[in-house]
């Protein structure tokens, strides 16, 4: 993991999405137009949390989140999602 110059505020989390599936389990190649948005990623940075609510996720955790969760941002040419911790469903 490389160092990134983004520090999320409050209960926000910066996530690097896992790459989209290239093939099905049967070996069929999926075209770019049919690929689904990944719902799994690695936490890159976390905010300090709210006053009485510390964050439960930490840097390096693999998490599952909603299909439309977060806002896509580009930092140094790389795509990330920034979302609230409440948008994360589980730590894998």
Secondary structure, DSSP 8 states (H G I E B T S, - for coil): ----S----TTEEEEEE----SB-TT--B--GGG-----EEEEEEE---BTTB--S--TT-EEEE-TT-SEEEEETTEEEEEEEGGGEEEE-
